[in-house]
Amino acid sequence: MSLAWALAEAQAHHLAGLGIFARAERAAAKQRAEADAPMYLAAEEVRLHSVHQRLVAEADQWWRCLLGNDEETVCEMVNYAFSDNPAAGCAVGVADSVLSVVMRQQDIDTLPDQTPGLTPSGRPTLKKLTKRDRTLWWLTAMGSNVVATLKEAFAVAPGITAVDLAVLTRLPDTQRLGIVLYGRWTRQVVEGGPWRDENDALRFLDIGQDVACAVTRTASGNLSSTIKPLDTSRLPGLQSLLDHAQDDRALGDATLAHLDGDLRANVPDAHSTHSTDHYRISPFAEWKSQSILPPPSMAPGRTAPMTGLAPAPPSHAPATVLAPGQNVVLPEEARQGMHIAFGFAGADADLTLFLTDAGGRVTCDEDFVFYNQDSAAGGAARLLGKQAEGPFLVERADLHPAALPQHIQRVAIAVTMDVAAGLTCGALTHVALHVNCASGAAWTFQPPTDPGIRAMVVAELYRHTLGGQPVWKLRAVGQGWADGLAGLARAHGVDIE
């Protein structure tokens, strides 16, 4: 976009309906266009920059959720990838870094029972397949589908290290649905082996863990010619999946038939929808009618992306998005009061404050603010509690820097995972720290949700001298400790028994 473009758009709008002989009116219209064009251009640049920042933030948050094995994100991504597979598959859950998948294999009765051949005289003919050959054909096709499903799951879910896979089909003898394969396959064995021809497809039986298959080998080493359903009672992991999925249409519960129908219908809506043009230019007439004018002090800059994030506290101005390591000087109003909100989903976490000296260590255990000690420094630092807000949890705190004793030079804003749950920060999703003050100035930071840590300092406030005057600054941090609260507390001088 350029000023010349904006001016052309503005003139086209203001000159519409004016005859070529209405010279005075046309001159006035051009003057209005010249006055509007710079504001129109600036407004569009600010808006589009904000849209871009929001999309980048959403993409970054989505990527972190995918890497962190957030169940909803991983299953959605994997199912989208599976939607065009010849053997329908569905991701049904994530536990740590293991993905559970159900796959629908083609029924053996749908395969031809004849194969091309030649008569003794060399004439083309059709020969009837033996039961064993037909079973081998079906098993090879299932192996190919299993390998393709595993490779695709690992390709689109980079945080997944293993897949528990169950295969569903209709059994030839009873015409009832049953599970004919179950096992676990790791990323290492699937990505490390050659998959070049149909003979490789049968290796899926040998490289998995605890593989159970409806086609077994006879004492002589040949594959059996019959397909028998697995005994799920001997497979606890599979039984758990099927507890409410028995093939009994008379039951009101979920059934294997329902599961079969869901697998066959696993086509995401996104395949049939048109993508939104996020960077659509607002026509001049639309901008003019809505009076989209940037505030005098606003220049194109970063604003907080709220979509998909935990709600921010009320603020009079767009929040400045902080990058890791970035620091800002806080306005004078921040000394009298700052509001802190940490929002998240996916797991439970606790907000913690450390009031420290210049070296980053508390001078006494009373300067450690956490769920068992919710205030310090005579109430100058206080936790306000945690509450659900829609799909998010938000924990808030208030801080009054002007009321802090002089020996407190820094305030670390940290979060710790629930120790009893045994989860890491990688389980958190939609994470965002929001800070604002009475002037309406606001800042937001989305720390990385590292699956290797259980506690982290999200940001810190610290005293600073600028131009000979004392000020407070805010720095985005996002660094953590693998051993959780204990390591975090020790690093800040708190004795943990």
N, C-alpha and C positions, 0 to 999 in steps of 0.2 A: 504494500500500500504506500501511496505517496500523497503529498499535498495536492498535486495536480489532479490525481484521481478523486480525492475528496471534494475538491472544488467543482469538478465536472458533475459529480453526483448531486452536490448542493444546488448548482445552477439549474440542472435538469428539473429538480423539484420546485425551486422557486419560480422558474420561468414557465412552468406548465400552465397552459390556459391563457397566457398573455399573447396578444396579437403582436405582429412585427412592427406595427405603427404606434403601439403604446410605449413610446420611448421613455417617458418619465417612470412609468411603472416597471419597465424592464431594467432601467438603471438602478432603481431602488432594490429590485429583486437580486441583481448581481451583487450589490453592496451587502445585502443580507447573507447571500451565499458566501461571500468572502469572509464575513464575520463568523459564519457557522462552520466552514470547512475545517479550520484548525481544531475546533472543539470536537467535531465529529471524528476526525482522524485520531485525535488523542484518546477519545472515549473507546473507539474500536481497538486501538493498540492495547489499552489497559485491559479491556474485556478479554481480548484474545490471549493476551499474556496470562491472565488469570485462568482462563480455560486450559491453556497449555500446562501451567503449573499444577492445576488440579488433576489433569489426566496423568501427568508424570508421577504425581504423588500416589494416585490410585494404582497405577501400574507397578510402582515400587512396592506398595503395600501388598498387592496381589502376589508379586514375586516372592516377597518375604513369607507370606502365608504358604505359598507352594513349597518353598525350601524348608519351612518349618513344619511341614506335614500337617497343616490344618486340615481336618477331615473333610469339611465341606468343600474347600478349595480343591483339594487333591481329587476327590471323587467327581466333582463337576468337570475338571479338566480331563481326567482319564475317560469318563463316559462320553465326553465330546469326541475324543480320539477314537473310541470304540464304535461310534455310531454308524460308520460305513463299513464295518468288518463283515465278511461273509458269515462268520460264526458270532452271533450276538454275544456281547459281554457286558457286565455291569459291575462297577466297583461298589462295594456295599459297606466298607468301613476301613478305618486306619487305626492301628494300635502301635504307638511309638513310630517305628519306621517300616512297619509291615502292612501291606495293603491286602485286603481281602477282596477276591473277585469271583463272580459266578459266570460261567460261560455256557452257552447253549450250543451243543454239537448237533449236526445234522443226523436225523434218525437213519439207522442202517437200512431200513426198509425203503427209503427213498432212493437208494443207490441202484443202478442197473444190476441185474443178475446174470448178464451176459457180457462177453468181451470179444472183440474182433479176433479172428483166427483164420487159419487156412485148412482146407480139406487135404487128405493125403495126395490128391492130384494137384494141389496148389491153388485151388480156387478159393476166393474169399468167402468166409462164412462167419457165423456167430457161435461162440462156444459158451456153454453154461459155466458160470463160475462155481467153483467148489465153495462150500460154506467157510472153509478156512481162508481161502483166497479173498472172499468177500469181506470177512472180518479183518484181514490184514489191510485191505484197501481202506476200510472205515477207520481203522486205528491209525494208519498213516495220515489220513486226512485230519483226524483229531489232533495228532501230534503237530502237524503243520499249523493248525489253528491255535493250539496252545502256545507254541513258540512265538507266533506272530503276536498273540495277545500279551504275552510276557514282555517281549521286546518293546511293544508300543507303550505299555504301562511304564516301563523304566525310562523310556525316551521322554515322556511328557511329565513325569513326576520325579525330578532329580533327587529329592530327599528320601525316596523310598529305596530300601536296601533288599527287600524280599517281598515276594507275593505268595499268599496262600490262595490256591486256585481250586475251585470245585467245578466239575463239568456235569451238566444236566442233559439228558436225552430221553427219548421214549424207547423202552426196551422191546425187542422184537417178539418175545414169547408172550408177554402179558399186555403189551400196548399201554403200559402205565409209565409215567415219568419216574425217573430214578437218577441217582448220582452214580456216575461210572468212573470218575477219576477225582482224586484229591491228593494234594501234596503242597510242599513249599519249595519255591525256586528262588535262589538268590541272584542279585544283579551280576555278581562276579561270574557265576557259571553260565548264565544266559548270554552275557556279552563277551565271554571269553572263548566260546566254542565256535567251530565252523558250522554254518547252516547253508549248504550249497545245493543239495539235491534231496530227493524224496527219502533216501535211506537215512539221511541225517535226522529226519523228523522223528524217528523212533528213539533217538537218544534221549528225548525228554523223560523217558521212564527211568533212565539210569543216573541222571544228573540232579534230580530233585531230592528233597529230604522227606522221609516218611511217606513215600509215594504209594498209594493204593489204587489199583486199576481193575476194572471189571474184566479185562482180558488178561489172562495169566499165562505163564509158560508151563508146559507139561514137563514131566520128568525127563523127557528126551531133549528138552530145550526149545521145542517148537511152541509157537503161540497157539492158545486154545481157539476153538472154533465157536465158542459160545460167549455171550455177553451177559454177565450176571451183575445185579445191582450191588453196590457196596453195603456192608453191614455198618451202618452209621453208629451203632452203639459202641463199636470198638474204636471209633475216631472221635474223641471228645470235642475237638475244634469244629469238626463238621457237624456233629450232633447239635452243638450250640446254635449253629446257623439254621438248622432245620427243625428246631424244637416246635416252631409254629408254622411249619411249611410241609405238612403231610398232604399227599395227593388224594384228598377226599373232598369232592365237590359239595358234599352235603354239609360240611362244617362251615360255620360262619367265619372261622379264622382264616388267616392267610394260608394258601395252599401252594403246592408245587405247580399246580396249574396256573395259579395267579402269578407265581414267579416266572413261569414260562412265558406268559403273556406280557409281563413287564419287560423281559429280556427282548422279546421280538419287537416291542414298541419303543426301544431305547434310542430315540432320535431326538436330540436336543432342539428346542424351539429356535435356537440361534441359526440353524440351517435354513430356515424359511423366512427369517426376518431381514429387513434391509438395515444396513449399518447407518448410524446417525452421523451426520456431517457436523462434528463438534466445532469445526472452524468456519462455519457459515458466516458470511459477512452480513451484518444487520443493514438492510436498506436505509438510505438516508431518511426516508419518510417515517420508517419505524422508529429510528433513533429520535427524530424530531418530536414525534407524537408522545414518546415516553420520557422525553427530556433527560436522556441519558448523558449527564454532564459530570465529568470527574471533579471532585473537590479541588480547590485551588492548590492545595499543598500536595496533591497526589500525582506522582509520576509513575510511569510503568514500573512496577516492582513486584515483589513476591507477596502473594496473599495466601492465607491458610486454606488448604483444601479440606473442606468439611465432609464431602461425600465419602461415605464408607468409614469415617472415623468416629470415635466416641465424641459426644457433644462437648463443645467448649462452653466455658462460662460466658455470661453476657459481656459484650464489649462494644464500645462506641466506634471502633475502627477495625478494618481488616487486620488480622493477626499477621505478624511477620514470621515467615517460616525460617527456622534456623537449621543450618547444616551442621553435621558433627564437627566439633571444634570451634564453631563460630561463636563470637562473643559480642555483646551489645552493651552500651552504656544505658543504664536505666534513668528515667526522668526523675526529677526531684519528688514528684508525687509518690513514687514507688517507696520512698523511705517511710512513708506513713502507713503503708499497707499494701500487701501483695496477696493475690488470690491464686492458689495453685490447684490444678485439677489434673489427675492422671486417669485417663479412660482406656479401657481395654475390653477384650472378650476372649473366649477360647479356654481360659483357665482362671484360677484365682491368684491374686498377687496383693501385696501390701505395700503401702506408701510409708517411707521411713525418712526422717531428717536427722542429720548430724550437724551440730553446732560446734565448729572447731576453731582452733587457732590458725595462724598463718601457715603452719606446717601440715594442716589437714587432720589434726588429732584433737579429740575432745579433751578438755581439762578435767572433766569429771563425768561419771556415768549418767548424771542427771541431764547432760546435754545431748543424750541419745533419745530421740522421739520416735516411738514405734507403738504397736497396737496395745502393749501393756503399760505404756507410759506416754500418754497422748499430748503432753504439753511440756514446755521447758522455758527457762528465762522469764519466769513470772508471767507466762502466757503469751510472750512475744512470738513464740512458735507453737502452733497448735494443730493437731489433726482434727478434722471435722467429721470423720466417718465415711463409710462406703455405702453406696446405694445403687440399685439397678435403675438404669434409664434406658428403656426400650431393650434392645438386645445387648447393651453394654453395661459394664460395671464402672462406676466413677468414684474415686476416692479424692477428697478435697482437703486442703490445708490452708491456713492463714499464717502470714508472716509479717511482722512489723519490724523492719530493719532498724528504725530509729530507736526502738526500745531495747535492742540487744546490747548487752554489756560490751565494753570496748575490747575485751580480750577475745571476743568471738569475731573472727575475721572472715570466716567462710561458713556457708550453709550448703551442705550436700543434700540434694534431693534424690533419694534412691528408692528402688523397688526390690522386693524380695518375693520369691515364689513360696507357695505353701509347702512347708517342709514335709508334712504328712503325705501329700499327694505324690511326691517324688518326681515332679515335672520340672523341666527347664524353661527358660524364657522363650524357647522355640515354640512352646505351646500357646503363647499369647498371640492374639490377632487384633487388628484394628487399634494398635497402640498409638497413643498420642499424649504428650504433656502440654497443657495449656497454662500460661501464666499471664495475668493482667493486673493492672493497678487502677487507682481512682481516676487517673486522667483519661482512661479509655484505651491507652496503649496496651497492646497484647502481643504475645509471642507464642509460637507453637513449635514443637519438635517431635519428630517421629523416630525414636531410637531403634537401632537394629535389634531384632529378636533372635539373638544368637542361641542355637540349641545347645551350645556347650557351657552355658552359664546359668546360675540359679539366682543371682543377685546382680544388680548393676546400679551405678550412679547415672541417672538420666541427665541431670544438669546440676550446676552449682552457681550460687550467688557469692560474690566476694567484694570486699572493700578495695578501693583503688583511688589513686590521686590523679586528677586530671586538671591541668592548668593551675596547679596549686590548691585545688579544691577537692574535698573528699566526695567520692561518688560510689555507688554500688554498680556492679556489672553482673550480667547473666551470661553464662557459657553453657552451650549444649555439649554433653559429654558422650553418653551411651557406651560406657565400658563396664565390664563386670567381672565376677568371681565365680569360678566353677563350684566352689564349696558353699555357695549360698550365703545366708545371713551371717554365719560364723566368720567366714573369710572377710566379708564386707565390714563387720563390726571390728574385727582385729585390725584391719587396715586403717581404721579411724580411731584406734586407741581405746576401744571398749573391751573390757575383760569378759570373755564368754567362758563360763564354767562348764 
